[in-house]
Amino acid sequence: MNKLQMSYSTFELKFNKPFNTSKKAINTRQGFLIKISDGKQSGLGECAPFPEFGSETFKDAKNKLQNFKLKINLNPANFKIELQNSLRELDNFPSLKHGIEQALFNLICNKTNISLNELLNVSSTSDITVNAVIGFLSTIESTKVCAKLLKDGYETIKVKVGRDNFEDDINIISNLRDELGYDFKIRIDVNGKWDLGNAIQILNTLEKYNIEYVEQPINSIEDFIRLKEEIKIPLAVDESIRTIEDAEIFINKKAADILILKPMMLGGLLPTLKIIELCEKNKMDVIITSSFESSLGRSFAIFAASTVKNKVAHGLGTAKYFTKDIFPDPYPINSGNITLK
């Protein structure tokens, strides 16, 4: 390949209305479009920092991007080793690492006219099931939104919980089941808000409502291990998994039942695919979720989800939250499913 040139521009995605979680109300998402060219072909990648959920800040990513010198010889025969060596200094900048990796992969695919599956030597399913998400809404509004989502074809609903008054969380889940029944799956996401004592109390109360799993109820692996002994609802871990090493610890200690993986927060596809492989070897379920990226960044999360062998619903339905995306969405959701062409 010729000498590579890298450039970037900033973007902002605005939400239709604030999306509320136990961490914060999300109104906008900022990021960088990264372009890498060899003079004839180019590839685009997305860096969308999300420090509240485990990445570097937008400012830190920008400073690093301004000073980063890309030095790599991307021969498809050994590009993984070359890429890992060249991007090692970005290990503490996962969203930036994701963006540069994505741009490089797209450049190679464009130049060599091979698919990403061929480049990475992985197979994909053609249909991906997607869950819908309900943020912090009132009990009545949560039930109203859930009813519409079920009518739209979703069969799995993730409900954000972790309110200051946990009785409000319980009332919302109770009302969903009382009003809408048990013919759909409910998974709940705490975003690490609870302490161990509250988690035990609340989850034992919620057990009767047939919860598919609880995501990131607490934060430390020690608390995950103790909580797993006290409850029957399956445990999923998200924010505590930000490196391959994190995943290995949770897998080896059997501290969770499900791993939630966000390629943007993990530093790209290569670490994500490695963790998927580890989970499959250890018979653990994996769920891929987006990080409220644009359609460009989300395409890598969708690709990662397509490689997961177990039939689970992934968290990829975020396009609808933006007033306008920076690119047309190539993977629309129909009746709770994405079909890859």
C-alpha positions in Angstrom: 0.0 0.0 0.0 1.0 3.6 -0.5 1.6 5.9 2.4 -1.6 6.4 4.3 -3.2 9.8 5.0 -5.6 10.3 7.9 -8.0 13.2 8.3 -11.0 13.8 10.5 -14.1 16.0 11.0 -16.5 16.3 14.0 -20.2 15.6 14.1 -23.1 15.9 16.5 -26.2 13.8 16.7 -29.3 15.4 18.4 -31.9 13.3 20.2 -35.6 13.7 19.5 -36.0 14.1 23.2 -33.8 13.4 26.2 -33.0 9.7 26.9 -32.9 9.3 30.7 -30.9 6.6 32.5 -29.7 6.3 36.1 -26.4 7.9 35.0 -27.7 11.0 33.1 -30.1 12.5 30.6 -28.6 12.1 27.1 -29.4 14.9 24.7 -26.7 14.8 22.1 -23.8 12.6 21.0 -20.6 14.0 19.6 -17.9 12.2 17.7 -15.4 12.2 14.9 -15.5 10.8 11.4 -12.1 9.5 10.5 -11.0 9.1 6.9 -7.9 7.0 5.9 -6.7 7.1 2.3 -3.9 5.5 0.3 -4.3 8.1 -2.5 -6.7 5.9 -4.5 -9.1 4.3 -2.1 -10.3 5.4 1.3 -12.2 4.1 4.3 -14.3 5.8 7.0 -14.5 5.1 10.7 -16.3 6.5 13.6 -15.0 7.6 17.0 -17.9 8.4 19.4 -16.6 8.9 23.0 -18.9 8.1 25.8 -17.0 8.6 29.1 -20.1 7.9 31.3 -20.1 4.4 29.9 -16.4 3.6 29.9 -14.5 5.5 27.1 -12.2 8.5 26.9 -13.7 12.0 26.8 -14.4 13.9 23.6 -11.6 16.3 24.5 -9.1 13.6 25.2 -10.0 11.8 22.0 -9.5 15.0 20.0 -6.1 15.8 21.6 -4.9 12.3 20.9 -6.3 12.3 17.4 -4.4 15.6 16.6 -1.1 14.1 17.7 -1.5 10.5 16.6 0.8 9.4 13.8 -0.5 6.4 11.8 2.3 4.1 10.9 1.2 0.8 9.5 1.7 -1.5 6.5 -1.7 -3.1 6.0 -1.1 -6.3 4.1 -4.3 -8.4 4.5 -2.2 -11.5 5.2 -0.9 -10.2 8.5 -2.9 -7.1 9.2 -4.2 -8.1 12.6 -0.7 -8.2 14.1 0.3 -5.0 12.3 -2.9 -3.3 13.5 -2.5 -4.4 17.1 1.1 -3.1 17.2 0.3 0.1 15.5 -2.7 1.0 17.7 -1.3 -0.2 21.0 -0.8 3.4 22.2 -4.6 3.9 21.9 -5.5 1.2 24.5 -6.8 3.9 26.8 -8.7 5.6 24.0 -11.2 2.8 23.0 -13.5 4.9 20.9 -10.6 6.4 18.9 -9.1 3.0 18.5 -12.5 1.8 17.2 -12.7 4.7 14.7 -9.2 4.1 13.2 -9.7 0.3 13.1 -13.0 0.8 11.3 -11.5 3.2 8.8 -8.6 0.8 8.1 -10.8 -2.2 7.7 -13.1 -0.3 5.3 -10.0 0.8 3.4 -8.7 -2.7 3.0 -12.1 -4.0 1.9 -12.6 -1.2 -0.6 -9.0 -1.7 -2.0 -9.0 -5.5 -2.2 -12.7 -5.9 -3.0 -13.3 -8.5 -0.3 -16.0 -8.5 2.4 -15.4 -7.9 6.1 -16.3 -11.5 6.7 -13.6 -12.6 4.3 -11.1 -10.2 5.8 -11.7 -11.4 9.4 -12.5 -15.0 8.5 -15.8 -15.1 10.3 -19.3 -16.1 9.2 -22.5 -14.1 9.8 -26.2 -14.9 10.2 -28.5 -13.1 7.9 -31.1 -12.2 10.6 -30.5 -10.4 13.8 -33.1 -10.0 16.6 -33.2 -6.7 18.3 -34.5 -5.5 21.6 -36.3 -2.2 22.2 -35.4 0.1 25.1 -37.5 2.1 27.5 -35.7 4.9 29.4 -36.7 6.6 32.6 -40.5 7.2 32.0 -43.5 7.2 34.4 -45.3 4.0 35.0 -48.2 4.9 32.7 -45.9 6.2 30.0 -43.6 3.1 30.2 -46.6 0.8 29.7 -47.9 2.9 26.8 -44.5 2.9 25.1 -44.1 -0.8 25.7 -47.5 -1.6 24.2 -46.5 0.3 21.0 -43.2 -1.5 20.8 -44.9 -4.9 21.1 -47.3 -3.9 18.4 -44.3 -2.9 16.2 -43.0 -6.5 16.5 -40.5 -6.4 19.2 -40.5 -9.4 21.5 -37.8 -8.3 23.9 -37.9 -5.0 25.9 -35.1 -3.6 27.9 -36.2 -1.3 30.7 -33.8 1.2 32.3 -34.1 1.1 36.1 -32.1 2.5 39.0 -34.2 5.4 40.1 -33.6 7.0 43.5 -36.7 5.4 44.8 -36.5 1.8 43.8 -40.2 1.3 44.5 -40.8 3.2 41.3 -38.7 0.6 39.4 -40.7 -2.2 40.9 -44.0 -0.5 40.2 -43.1 0.0 36.5 -42.1 -3.7 36.0 -45.2 -4.9 37.9 -47.5 -2.7 35.8 -45.9 -3.9 32.5 -46.7 -7.5 33.4 -50.2 -6.7 34.9 -51.2 -4.7 31.8 -49.4 -6.5 29.0 -48.8 -10.0 30.2 -45.9 -12.4 30.0 -45.7 -13.2 26.3 -42.6 -11.0 25.8 -39.2 -10.8 27.5 -38.2 -8.1 29.9 -34.6 -7.4 30.7 -33.6 -4.6 33.0 -30.6 -2.3 33.0 -29.4 -0.6 36.2 -26.2 1.0 34.8 -24.4 0.1 38.1 -26.7 2.3 40.3 -27.4 -0.2 43.2 -25.3 -1.4 46.0 -25.2 -5.1 46.9 -27.8 -4.9 49.6 -30.3 -3.1 47.5 -29.6 -5.3 44.5 -30.4 -8.5 46.5 -33.6 -7.0 47.9 -34.9 -5.6 44.6 -34.1 -8.5 42.4 -35.6 -11.0 44.8 -38.8 -8.9 44.7 -38.7 -8.8 40.9 -38.1 -12.5 40.4 -41.8 -13.3 40.1 -42.1 -11.0 37.0 -40.0 -13.4 34.9 -37.0 -11.1 34.2 -34.8 -12.4 31.4 -31.7 -10.9 33.0 -30.5 -7.9 35.0 -27.7 -5.8 33.4 -24.9 -4.2 35.5 -26.9 -4.0 38.8 -23.6 -3.3 40.8 -20.0 -2.6 39.8 -17.3 -4.7 41.4 -16.6 -8.3 40.4 -16.7 -9.2 44.1 -20.3 -8.0 44.4 -21.2 -9.8 41.2 -20.0 -13.0 42.7 -21.9 -12.5 45.9 -25.0 -11.4 44.2 -25.0 -14.4 41.9 -25.2 -16.6 45.0 -28.3 -14.7 46.4 -30.6 -14.3 43.4 -32.1 -16.4 40.6 -32.4 -13.8 37.9 -29.5 -14.2 35.5 -26.7 -11.6 35.7 -25.4 -9.6 32.8 -22.3 -7.4 32.9 -21.7 -4.4 30.7 -19.7 -1.4 32.1 -17.3 -3.7 34.0 -16.1 -5.2 30.7 -13.9 -2.8 28.9 -10.9 -5.0 28.0 -10.3 -8.6 27.0 -8.7 -9.0 30.4 -11.9 -7.8 32.1 -13.9 -10.4 30.2 -11.4 -13.2 31.0 -11.7 -12.5 34.7 -15.5 -12.5 34.7 -15.6 -15.7 32.6 -13.0 -17.5 34.7 -14.7 -16.6 37.9 -18.1 -17.3 36.6 -19.2 -14.0 38.0 -22.0 -13.4 35.4 -24.2 -15.3 33.0 -24.2 -12.9 30.1 -21.6 -10.5 28.7 -22.8 -7.3 27.1 -20.3 -6.0 24.5 -20.1 -2.5 23.0 -17.4 -2.4 20.2 -17.1 1.3 20.6 -16.3 0.9 24.3 -14.0 -2.1 23.7 -11.7 -0.5 21.1 -13.2 -2.1 17.9 -14.1 -5.3 16.3 -10.9 -7.3 17.0 -11.3 -7.3 20.8 -15.0 -7.8 20.5 -14.7 -10.8 18.3 -12.0 -12.2 20.6 -14.4 -11.9 23.6 -17.2 -13.5 21.6 -14.9 -16.5 20.9 -14.0 -16.8 24.6 -17.7 -16.7 25.6 -18.6 -19.4 23.1 -15.8 -21.6 24.3 -17.2 -21.2 27.9 -20.8 -21.5 26.9 -21.7 -18.0 27.9 -24.2 -15.8 26.1 -23.1 -12.6 24.4 -25.2 -9.6 23.6 -23.9 -6.8 21.4 -25.2 -3.3 21.9 -24.6 0.0 20.3 -23.4 3.1 22.1 -25.8 5.7 20.5 -23.4 6.0 17.6 -24.3 7.1 14.1 -25.2 4.5 11.4 -21.5 4.2 10.5 -20.4 3.2 14.0 -23.5 1.1 14.6 -22.7 -0.9 11.5 -19.7 -2.5 13.3 -21.9 -3.4 16.3 -24.4 -5.0 13.8 -21.6 -6.9 12.2 -20.4 -8.2 15.6 -23.9 -9.2 16.5 -24.2 -11.1 13.2 -21.3 -13.4 14.2 -22.9 -14.4 17.5 -24.1 -18.0 17.1 -26.7 -18.1 19.9 -30.1 -16.7 19.1 -30.5 -13.7 21.4 -31.9 -10.2 21.0 -29.2 -7.5 20.6 -29.3 -3.9 21.6 -29.0 -2.2 18.2 -32.2 -0.2 17.9 -30.9 3.3 18.6 -31.3 5.0 15.2 -34.8 6.1 16.0 -33.6 8.4 18.8 -31.9 10.9 16.6 -33.5 13.8 14.8 -31.2 13.1 11.8 -28.3 10.7 11.3 -25.1 11.7 9.4 -25.6 8.8 6.9 -28.7 6.9 5.7 -29.4 3.8 7.9 -28.4 0.7 5.8 -29.8 -1.6 8.5 -33.4 -0.6 9.3 -35.3 -2.6 11.9 -38.5 -4.3 10.8 -40.7 -6.1 13.4 -37.8 -6.3 15.8 -35.3 -7.7 13.3 -32.5 -6.6 11.1 -31.9 -8.5 7.9 -28.4 -8.4 6.4 -28.3 -8.4 2.6 
